[in-house]
Amino acid sequence: MNDVTCPYNKMTLQIASMGLEKKLTEELSNKLAEEINKQCDITNEAELKKSCAEHHGITLEMLINSPNYEKLMSEFRGSLFHKTLEVLKSNGFSNEEAWAFVALGTGELGN
């Protein structure tokens, strides 16, 4: 989970992940994807940089030329990560389940 420290150990996440399949209906999955993608299209590098610059209140040019570019991007990714956890929790996931969901999605937690 890169720049974010998970408060749970792998065993806790694996246990929490066991109940996800029952909770994650196709309708809920689509709703979560829609809400998460509203934050930023993380698959589009240009959109990610643009959103990062806006997040920090600077221009895209200032971001790209900043000696703190990596730090600014890291902070932005962290904020997206935490927003994603909040979206999951607001849709009925426990904190542990939200972390497990993200860990599975990022490949940090094997099936």
N, C-alpha and C positions, 0 to 999 in steps of 0.2 A: 504494500500500500504506500510505497514510495515515501513521500514527504510527511505522511501522517502516521502517528503512532496509535496502534490499536490498543484499547484498554483491556482486551480479552486475549486469553491464550488460545492456541489452536484447538485444543479439546473443547473448550466452551463454544467456539465458533462452529465446530463440527456438530456438536449437539444441537445448537440453535438452527443449523442448516437443515436438520432432519425434518422439521415442521414446515419448511418453506414451500415444499411442493404442494402441500394441501392448501396453503394460503394463497399461492400465486396462480390465480385463475387467468385465463387469456385476457379477459376484460381488465382485470387489475394490472396485468403485465403491460397492456397497451396504455392504460392510464398513467402508470409509472413512467414508461418510456416518454410519453408526451410531456409530462411535468418536468422530468429531468432534462429533456432536450430543450425546453424553454429557457433554461439557464444559459446554454451555450452548446453549439455543435462541436463537440470535442474531437470529432473525426476530421474536421476541416481546420488545418493548421492556420490559415489566414484568419478565419473566424475566431479561433482561439486567441490569437495574438491581438486582434481588434478588441475582443471582449476583455482581455487582460488590461489593455491600455485604458479602456473605459473604466474598468474596476478601480484602477489606480489614479484616475483623473488626469491622465497624460495623453499626449498624442501617440499614435502608432510609431511615428518616426522617433519620438523620444524614447519609447520602449525599446525599439530595435537597437538604438545607438547607446542605450544605457549601459554603464559598466556593471550595473546590478540586474541586468536582463534575466539571468538565471534565477536570482532570488525573487524577482517580481513575478516571474512565471510560476515558480514554486509556490509562492504565497497564493496566487490566483487559483492554481490547481487545488490547493488545500481548501480554499473557500468553496470551490465547486463540490469537493468531496463532502464537506460538512453540510452543504445545502442538499446534496443527494441523500445523506443520512436523514435529514429533517423531512424530506419528501416521503421517504419510506416510513418513518415513524408516524407521520401524519396520516398515513394510509393503513394503520393498524399493525405495523411491525413493532416488535419490542426493540430495544436498543441492541440487544445481542443479535436478533434476527437481521436487523438492518446492517450491522457490521458483517455478519456472515454472508448476506446477499452480496454486498460489495466485494468481500474477499473472494467469493466464488466467481463473480464477474470479472475480477482483475487477475484471476488465476492464482491468487495467493493461497487459496484453500482448495485442495483437490477434492474431487467428488468422492 
